[in-house]
């Protein structure tokens, strides 16, 4: 990787050819110079080209900052910045949030939110199609909403426990909704 110390801000390139592909001024450094990328290292150095050296650093406690020219070693490098405790804590939390346990929780939560949403839409569809009165739907909301809500957080067993604790309604349509909810929540647990 290379950079040119005459360019501000400093920018890295994989090689001279990449620099040429990225600019319209191919011969800005040396007009009338053909095969610029074939010049010797000493000639390229005269034009400001330097190797980029990534410094050693501890990624747990440090991060790389801006590109800078190290005159002592005659290379372009990056500054090494110590992370604040807050940055370290945030990165640790991000790693925890991305582990397999977190992913399983997110998958369950997504599945539960989709189920909860579908079930409420199903009840509205039953009202719209005349298979359930608005009063029956309101009663079903009163009976089922609190029991089904934990599903939207991926907590299917809590919903199952709450559904099983509901006294069976005498209304056949409400009983059918309760049975449907119980079955679908049970299917989510498996």
C-alpha positions as CSV (number, residue, x, y, z in Angstrom):
1,X,0.0,0.0,0.0
2,X,1.3,3.5,-0.8
3,X,0.4,7.1,-0.2
4,X,1.8,10.4,-1.5
5,X,2.9,12.8,1.2
6,X,2.3,15.8,-1.2
7,X,-1.4,15.1,-1.3
8,X,-3.6,16.5,1.3
9,X,-5.5,14.9,2.9
10,X,-3.3,11.7,2.8
11,X,-5.0,8.8,1.0
12,X,-3.8,5.3,0.5
13,X,-3.6,3.4,-2.8
14,X,-3.0,-0.3,-3.4
15,X,-0.3,0.7,-6.0
16,X,0.5,3.4,-8.5
17,X,-1.8,1.9,-11.1
18,X,-4.7,2.3,-8.7
19,X,-3.8,6.0,-8.3
20,X,-4.0,6.3,-12.1
21,X,-7.4,4.6,-12.2
22,X,-8.7,7.0,-9.6
23,X,-7.7,10.3,-11.2
24,X,-8.1,12.0,-14.6
25,X,-4.7,13.7,-14.1
26,X,-2.5,10.8,-14.9
27,X,0.6,12.8,-15.5
28,X,0.0,15.6,-13.0
29,X,3.1,14.8,-11.1
30,X,5.3,14.6,-14.2
31,X,3.7,15.8,-17.4
32,X,5.0,14.1,-20.5
33,X,6.2,11.1,-18.5
34,X,5.0,7.9,-20.1
35,X,4.9,4.7,-18.0
36,X,5.0,6.6,-14.8
37,X,4.1,3.5,-12.9
38,X,7.3,1.9,-14.2
39,X,9.6,4.5,-12.6
40,X,12.1,3.3,-10.1
41,X,11.3,3.5,-6.4
42,X,13.8,6.4,-6.0
43,X,12.1,8.4,-8.7
44,X,8.7,7.7,-7.2
45,X,10.0,8.7,-3.8
46,X,11.0,12.1,-5.3
47,X,7.4,12.7,-6.2
48,X,6.3,12.0,-2.7
49,X,5.3,8.3,-2.8
50,X,5.9,6.4,0.4
51,X,5.1,3.0,1.7
52,X,2.2,2.8,4.2
53,X,3.0,0.9,7.3
54,X,0.3,-0.1,9.7
55,X,1.6,0.3,13.3
56,X,1.3,-2.4,15.9
57,X,-1.6,-1.7,18.3
58,X,-3.9,-3.6,20.6
59,X,-7.4,-3.5,19.0
60,X,-9.0,-4.2,22.4
61,X,-7.7,-0.9,23.9
62,X,-6.5,1.1,20.9
63,X,-7.7,2.2,17.5
64,X,-6.1,3.6,14.4
65,X,-6.6,7.2,13.7
66,X,-5.7,9.5,10.7
67,X,-3.0,8.8,8.2
68,X,0.2,10.8,9.0
69,X,3.7,11.1,7.6
70,X,6.4,9.6,9.9
71,X,9.5,11.7,8.9
72,X,11.8,9.6,11.1
73,X,11.1,6.4,9.3
74,X,10.1,8.0,6.0
75,X,6.8,6.2,5.8
76,X,3.1,7.0,6.0
77,X,1.4,5.4,9.0
78,X,-1.6,5.9,11.2
79,X,-1.8,7.4,14.6
80,X,-2.6,5.0,17.4
81,X,-5.3,6.3,19.7
82,X,-6.1,4.9,23.1
83,X,-9.8,4.0,23.4
84,X,-11.8,5.6,26.2
85,X,-13.3,3.2,28.7
86,X,-16.7,4.1,27.2
87,X,-15.6,3.0,23.7
88,X,-14.2,-0.3,25.2
89,X,-17.5,-0.9,27.0
90,X,-19.5,-0.1,23.9
91,X,-17.5,-2.5,21.8
92,X,-17.7,-5.2,24.4
93,X,-21.5,-4.7,24.5
94,X,-21.7,-4.8,20.7
95,X,-19.8,-8.2,20.6
96,X,-22.2,-9.5,23.2
97,X,-25.2,-8.2,21.2
98,X,-23.9,-10.1,18.2
99,X,-23.3,-13.5,19.8
100,X,-25.4,-16.6,19.1
101,X,-27.6,-16.2,22.2
102,X,-28.5,-12.7,21.1
103,X,-29.2,-13.9,17.6
104,X,-31.5,-16.6,18.9
105,X,-33.3,-14.0,21.0
106,X,-33.7,-11.7,18.0
107,X,-34.9,-14.6,15.8
108,X,-37.5,-15.6,18.5
109,X,-38.6,-12.0,18.9
110,X,-39.0,-11.5,15.2
111,X,-41.0,-14.7,14.9
112,X,-43.1,-13.6,17.9
113,X,-43.8,-10.1,16.5
114,X,-44.8,-11.6,13.2
115,X,-47.2,-14.0,14.9
116,X,-48.7,-11.3,17.2
117,X,-49.2,-9.0,14.2
118,X,-50.7,-11.9,12.1
119,X,-53.1,-12.9,14.9
120,X,-54.4,-9.3,15.3
121,X,-54.8,-9.0,11.5
122,X,-56.7,-12.4,11.5
123,X,-59.1,-11.1,14.1
124,X,-59.7,-7.9,12.1
125,X,-60.2,-10.0,8.9
126,X,-62.8,-12.1,10.8
127,X,-64.7,-8.9,11.7
128,X,-64.4,-7.5,8.2
129,X,-65.7,-10.8,6.7
130,X,-68.6,-10.9,9.1
131,X,-67.5,-14.0,10.9
132,X,-67.0,-12.1,14.2
133,X,-68.8,-9.0,15.5
134,X,-66.9,-6.0,16.6
135,X,-68.1,-6.7,20.2
136,X,-66.7,-10.3,20.0
137,X,-63.4,-8.9,18.6
138,X,-63.3,-6.4,21.5
139,X,-64.0,-9.2,24.0
140,X,-61.3,-11.3,22.4
141,X,-58.8,-8.4,22.6
142,X,-59.7,-8.1,26.3
143,X,-59.1,-11.8,26.9
144,X,-56.1,-12.5,24.5
145,X,-54.1,-9.3,24.2
146,X,-52.2,-9.5,27.5
147,X,-51.7,-13.2,27.1
148,X,-50.3,-12.9,23.5
149,X,-48.2,-9.7,24.1
150,X,-45.1,-11.6,25.5
151,X,-44.8,-13.3,22.1
152,X,-43.8,-10.0,20.6
153,X,-40.7,-10.3,22.8
154,X,-40.0,-13.9,21.9
155,X,-41.4,-15.1,25.3
156,X,-43.6,-17.9,24.0
157,X,-43.8,-19.9,27.2
158,X,-45.1,-16.9,29.2
159,X,-47.8,-16.5,26.6
160,X,-48.6,-20.2,26.7
161,X,-48.9,-20.0,30.5
162,X,-51.2,-17.0,30.3
163,X,-53.3,-18.5,27.6
164,X,-53.7,-21.7,29.7
165,X,-54.8,-19.7,32.7
166,X,-57.7,-18.0,30.8
167,X,-61.0,-19.4,31.8
168,X,-62.7,-20.9,28.7
169,X,-65.2,-18.5,27.3
170,X,-68.8,-19.7,26.9
171,X,-69.0,-18.0,23.5
172,X,-68.1,-20.6,20.8
173,X,-66.3,-18.0,18.6
174,X,-64.2,-16.7,21.5
175,X,-63.4,-20.3,22.5
176,X,-62.3,-21.0,18.9
177,X,-60.0,-17.9,19.0
178,X,-58.5,-19.0,22.3
179,X,-57.9,-22.5,21.0
180,X,-56.3,-21.1,17.8
181,X,-54.1,-18.8,19.9
182,X,-53.0,-21.7,22.2
183,X,-52.2,-24.0,19.2
184,X,-50.2,-21.3,17.4
185,X,-48.2,-20.3,20.5
186,X,-47.6,-24.0,21.1
187,X,-46.2,-24.3,17.6
188,X,-43.8,-21.4,18.2
189,X,-42.3,-23.2,21.2
190,X,-41.4,-26.3,19.3
